[in-house]
Amino acid sequence: MSRLDSETKRKLREMGISALVDAIDIQDDALTMGMVFEERIKLAVDDAHAAFTHAKVEGLIRRAGLRYPNADLRRVDLLEQRGLDRGVIAQLGTCQFISRQQNVVFQGFTGSGKSYLGSALAKQACQHRYRAHYIRMPDLEETWAAAKDKPAGMEKWLRKYSTFTLLVIDE
């Protein structure tokens, strides 16, 4: 049973804090009965923040346009013949190369997993709350050619692609 009346819930939702209302609603009375007010609020805020963070990360991943949206650096096949170093993959997973403004280039034969690695890295960046975007080079060239033909198109094109913290360009 929620401790908030419907008018208080309406006001909180109007303020854009519906996740907090939901978190308070799902609190189990049996578990929170002996807790002081501050502890109950802390639990509710923690739950609401977790829901907010999850939704934000999922939105970043969805808008990144990943070729492999389920790609995960933890599931990369590190077979010896592929020449992938577990330490390098782990270091890339920290996304420190982004804050250092460094580039990462994956080279390999067709079918070696470059696109998957790029998607996994972009997804990891989204989980670190960086704005990432995945695009194939032919598509990037096509948008550039179309932008050149429009007034102020090149400026808009540059502005669009400069907003991404991580830009994955696939062959």
C-alpha positions in Angstrom: 0.0 0.0 0.0 1.5 3.3 -1.1 1.9 6.0 1.5 1.2 8.8 -1.1 -2.2 10.1 -1.9 -3.3 10.5 -5.5 -2.9 14.3 -5.5 0.7 14.0 -4.3 1.4 11.4 -7.0 -0.2 13.6 -9.7 2.0 16.6 -8.6 5.2 14.4 -8.7 4.3 13.1 -12.1 3.6 16.6 -13.3 7.1 17.6 -12.2 8.6 14.7 -14.2 9.4 12.5 -11.2 7.2 9.6 -12.1 10.0 7.1 -11.6 10.2 8.2 -7.9 6.4 7.7 -7.6 6.8 4.2 -9.1 9.7 3.4 -6.8 7.7 4.5 -3.7 4.7 2.5 -4.9 6.6 -0.8 -5.2 8.2 -0.5 -1.8 7.2 -3.5 0.3 5.5 -2.3 3.5 6.7 -5.4 5.3 10.4 -4.6 4.5 10.2 -0.8 5.0 7.9 -0.8 8.1 10.8 -0.4 10.6 12.8 2.0 8.5 13.0 5.7 9.2 11.8 8.2 6.6 15.2 9.0 5.3 16.0 5.3 4.7 12.8 4.8 2.8 13.3 7.9 0.7 16.9 6.8 0.0 15.7 3.4 -1.3 13.1 5.1 -3.5 15.5 7.6 -4.9 18.1 4.8 -5.6 15.4 2.8 -7.4 14.2 5.8 -9.4 17.8 6.8 -10.3 18.6 3.2 -11.5 15.5 3.3 -13.7 16.4 6.7 -15.0 20.0 5.6 -15.8 18.8 2.4 -17.5 16.4 4.3 -19.7 19.1 6.9 -20.6 21.6 4.2 -21.6 19.0 2.3 -23.6 18.1 5.5 -25.4 21.8 6.2 -26.2 22.2 2.6 -27.5 19.1 2.8 -29.6 20.0 6.2 -31.2 23.6 5.0 -31.9 22.3 3.0 -34.8 24.5 0.0 -34.1 24.9 -2.7 -36.7 25.0 -5.2 -33.8 22.9 -3.7 -31.0 23.5 -6.8 -28.8 27.3 -6.7 -29.2 29.2 -7.0 -26.0 32.9 -6.7 -25.4 32.7 -9.4 -22.8 31.5 -11.9 -25.4 34.3 -11.2 -27.9 35.9 -14.4 -29.0 39.6 -14.1 -28.1 40.9 -17.0 -30.0 44.7 -16.9 -30.5 44.5 -17.0 -34.3 42.4 -13.7 -34.2 45.3 -11.9 -32.6 43.1 -10.1 -30.1 44.7 -9.2 -26.8 42.4 -9.5 -23.7 44.2 -6.6 -22.0 43.7 -4.3 -24.9 40.0 -5.2 -25.2 39.6 -4.6 -21.4 41.4 -1.3 -21.7 39.2 -0.2 -24.6 36.2 -1.2 -22.4 37.1 1.5 -19.9 36.5 4.1 -22.7 39.5 6.1 -21.5 40.6 6.6 -25.1 37.6 8.8 -25.5 38.5 11.2 -22.7 42.1 11.2 -24.0 40.7 12.0 -27.5 42.5 9.0 -29.1 41.4 7.1 -32.1 40.9 3.3 -32.4 41.3 1.5 -35.7 40.4 -2.2 -36.2 42.1 -3.9 -39.1 41.4 -7.4 -40.4 40.1 -9.5 -43.1 36.5 -9.6 -44.2 34.4 -11.5 -41.6 37.0 -11.1 -38.8 34.7 -9.2 -36.6 35.6 -5.6 -37.0 32.0 -4.4 -37.3 31.1 -6.4 -34.2 34.0 -4.9 -32.2 33.0 -1.4 -33.4 29.4 -2.0 -32.3 30.5 -3.5 -28.9 32.8 -0.5 -28.3 30.1 2.0 -29.2 27.7 0.2 -26.9 30.2 0.3 -24.1 30.6 4.0 -24.7 26.9 4.4 -24.4 26.9 2.6 -21.1 29.5 5.1 -19.9 27.0 7.8 -21.0 28.9 8.9 -24.1 27.0 9.7 -27.2 28.0 7.3 -30.0 27.0 6.7 -33.6 27.7 3.9 -36.0 27.8 4.5 -39.7 29.2 2.7 -42.8 31.7 4.7 -44.8 29.7 4.5 -48.0 26.7 6.0 -46.2 28.8 8.7 -44.6 30.2 9.6 -48.1 26.6 9.6 -49.5 25.4 12.0 -46.8 28.4 14.2 -47.4 27.8 14.4 -51.1 24.1 15.3 -50.5 25.1 17.9 -47.9 27.5 19.6 -50.4 24.6 20.2 -52.8 22.5 22.1 -50.2 22.9 25.6 -48.9 24.6 25.5 -45.5 24.5 21.7 -45.9 28.2 21.1 -45.1 27.9 23.2 -41.9 24.9 21.2 -40.8 26.6 17.9 -41.7 29.7 18.8 -39.7 27.6 20.0 -36.8 25.6 16.8 -36.8 28.6 14.5 -36.8 30.7 16.6 -34.4 28.0 16.1 -31.7 29.0 12.5 -31.2 31.6 11.7 -28.6 32.4 8.4 -30.4 31.9 8.0 -34.1 32.3 4.4 -35.4 33.0 4.4 -39.2 32.7 0.9 -40.7 34.1 -0.1 -44.1 
